[in-house]
Amino acid sequence: MAKDAVGYALTALNKMASSSLLDKLGLRRVIERVAYSLTRTGFRVITTSARTFSSANKLDKPERLNAPGHAQGLFDLNITEEQQMMRDSVKSFASEVLRPRGEEADAAQATSDETLAAALELGLNFFAVPESLGGAASERSPVTTMLIAEDLAWGDMGQAVAILSPMSVANALTHWGSADQQARYLPAFAGEQPPKAAIAVTEPHLMFDPMKLKTRATREGDHYVLNGTKALVPLAAEAELFLVAAQTDSGPAVFIVEGGSEGLSAGEDPSMGIRASGQRPLILENVKVSAAQRLGSDDFDYRKFIDLGTLAWCALAVGNAQAVLDYVIPYCNERKAFGEPISHRQAVAFLIADMAIEVDAMRMLTWRAVSRAEQGKDFQREAYLARILVKEKAMKIGTDGVQLLGGHGFTHEYPVERWYRDLRAVGVLFGGLHL
């Protein structure tokens, strides 16, 4: 791959840095500062490089997937044989790949290419793209996506977000995209090397409300100009495609922004939790996009777009909270104090029982909301209730998990401290994901 100007400059500076002449001339600190500045500036510029997206086939109308058939009015907790097979595969992947690599990915603040390549073998992206556009999806099932999210997060929530982020963009394009938008972008997600992609909604200010955005999209002729900063965007430094929420004169909207667009860059602000997802700020400085890049048309419902993302985060929290519960039960049965397992103490046993009740309550509210969404029913109230319960109880379960492990819960040797940090994300994040 050819170097850009920044690459050549850094190569020259590195050669200079190895010379003893710098010390004799007293210039080493100057050169190091220049190299540091170039690295930061260059990184901001090159973080979001994109492939060339082009329409393989022109569509006369958008491809929309129908939801699976359901008995009207029933809340059915049974899953199909296909969904169970998918869960078995994903749970095995989470146990054998994500769980062992969790601490390493957290420390690196990134999900490894090996892990992402292994995740591609599950074929998740194919089930987000209609068959007519090269995928394998014949119907649209938020419930299936929810189950996948829950099981991936049981392995590791940060890596789960990195894996699900591109699939979420494909889901949103399938659900809302116009015919031209689908034809241009969706076939790439069904290819051998699908693009990394992310949804950018959250902003770095107090009491953030996704319905009142500070990122602005100003209409200028046949284009929009975007300005603002998004926070905690998964894969921000690597993604080739973004769905960016911005305020227009007519209300909130979502825009398709290709990586490498002029004025688009990724900042540097490491997060407390879900660090393996590579979250960073996404900075938009006079980013110009065509009016045709505004997601969807008259059928686009921004509120539902946000609520489906909220439920994805709820599903992740349920899976991670289940991981905490599954970990503390054998730990407390095996850990002895005063000659007996600490689980024999009522305070410990009751705390674990409360955790189990809370996990099931979180799961039931989330499943109910997603089930209504799949059936095409109104689910705003259910999504709101699920988020309220999940953000409170998920953080409590993380805290209780650390408490039950005592001093061990405060160390990197045990995964509970990482799960505690990950679970706290649910209360502050919007966007990033879409069922």
Rosetta blueprint (number, residue, H / E / L):
1 M L
2 A L
3 K L
4 D L
5 A H
6 V H
7 G H
8 Y H
9 A H
10 L H
11 T H
12 A H
13 L H
14 N H
15 K H
16 M H
17 A H
18 S L
19 S L
20 S L
21 L H
22 L H
23 D H
24 K H
25 L H
26 G L
27 L L
28 R H
29 R H
30 V H
31 I H
32 E H
33 R H
34 V H
35 A H
36 Y H
37 S H
38 L H
39 T H
40 R H
41 T H
42 G H
43 F H
44 R H
45 V H
46 I H
47 T L
48 T L
49 S L
50 A L
51 R L
52 T L
53 F L
54 S L
55 S L
56 A L
57 N L
58 K L
59 L L
60 D L
61 K L
62 P L
63 E L
64 R L
65 L L
66 N L
67 A L
68 P L
69 G L
70 H L
71 A L
72 Q L
73 G L
74 L L
75 F L
76 D L
77 L L
78 N L
79 I L
80 T L
81 E H
82 E H
83 Q H
84 Q H
85 M H
86 M H
87 R H
88 D H
89 S H
90 V H
91 K H
92 S H
93 F H
94 A H
95 S H
96 E H
97 V H
98 L H
99 R H
100 P H
101 R H
102 G H
103 E H
104 E H
105 A H
106 D H
107 A H
108 A H
109 Q L
110 A L
111 T L
112 S L
113 D H
114 E H
115 T H
116 L H
117 A H
118 A H
119 A H
120 L H
121 E L
122 L L
123 G L
124 L L
125 N H
126 F H
127 F H
128 A H
129 V L
130 P E
131 E H
132 S H
133 L H
134 G L
135 G L
136 A L
137 A E
138 S L
139 E L
140 R L
141 S L
142 P H
143 V H
144 T H
145 T H
146 M H
147 L H
148 I H
149 A H
150 E H
151 D H
152 L H
153 A H
154 W H
155 G H
156 D L
157 M H
158 G H
159 Q H
160 A H
161 V H
162 A H
163 I H
164 L H
165 S H
166 P H
167 M H
168 S H
169 V H
170 A H
171 N H
172 A H
173 L H
174 T H
175 H H
176 W H
177 G L
178 S L
179 A H
180 D H
181 Q H
182 Q H
183 A H
184 R H
185 Y H
186 L H
187 P H
188 A H
189 F H
190 A L
191 G L
192 E L
193 Q L
194 P L
195 P L
196 K L
197 A E
198 A E
199 I E
200 A E
201 V L
202 T L
203 E L
204 P L
205 H L
206 L L
207 M L
208 F L
209 D E
210 P L
211 M L
212 K E
213 L L
214 K L
215 T L
216 R E
217 A E
218 T E
219 R E
220 E E
221 G L
222 D L
223 H E
224 Y E
225 V E
226 L E
227 N E
228 G E
229 T E
230 K E
231 A E
232 L E
233 V E
234 P L
235 L L
236 A L
237 A L
238 E L
239 A L
240 E L
241 L E
242 F E
243 L E
244 V E
245 A E
246 A E
247 Q E
248 T E
249 D L
250 S L
251 G E
252 P E
253 A E
254 V E
255 F E
256 I E
257 V E
258 E E
259 G L
260 G L
261 S L
262 E L
263 G L
264 L E
265 S E
266 A E
267 G L
268 E L
269 D L
270 P L
271 S L
272 M L
273 G L
274 I L
275 R H
276 A H
277 S H
278 G L
279 Q L
280 R E
281 P E
282 L E
283 I E
284 L E
285 E E
286 N E
287 V E
288 K E
289 V E
290 S E
291 A H
292 A H
293 Q H
294 R E
295 L L
296 G L
297 S L
298 D L
299 D L
300 F L
301 D L
302 Y H
303 R H
304 K H
305 F H
306 I H
307 D H
308 L H
309 G H
310 T H
311 L H
312 A H
313 W H
314 C H
315 A H
316 L H
317 A H
318 V H
319 G H
320 N H
321 A H
322 Q H
323 A H
324 V H
325 L H
326 D H
327 Y H
328 V H
329 I H
330 P H
331 Y H
332 C H
333 N H
334 E H
335 R L
336 K E
337 A E
338 F L
339 G L
340 E E
341 P E
342 I H
343 S H
344 H H
345 R L
346 Q H
347 A H
348 V H
349 A H
350 F H
351 L H
352 I H
353 A H
354 D H
355 M H
356 A H
357 I H
358 E H
359 V H
360 D H
361 A H
362 M H
363 R H
364 M H
365 L H
366 T H
367 W H
368 R H
369 A H
370 V H
371 S H
372 R H
373 A H
374 E H
375 Q L
376 G L
377 K L
378 D L
379 F L
380 Q H
381 R H
382 E H
383 A H
384 Y H
385 L H
386 A H
387 R H
388 I H
389 L H
390 V H
391 K H
392 E H
393 K H
394 A H
395 M H
396 K H
397 I H
398 G H
399 T H
400 D H
401 G H
402 V H
403 Q H
404 L H
405 L H
406 G H
407 G H
408 H H
409 G H
410 F H
411 T L
412 H L
413 E L
414 Y L
415 P L
416 V H
417 E H
418 R H
419 W H
420 Y H
421 R H
422 D H
423 L H
424 R H
425 A H
426 V H
427 G H
428 V L
429 L L
430 F L
431 G L
432 G L
433 L L
434 H L
435 L L
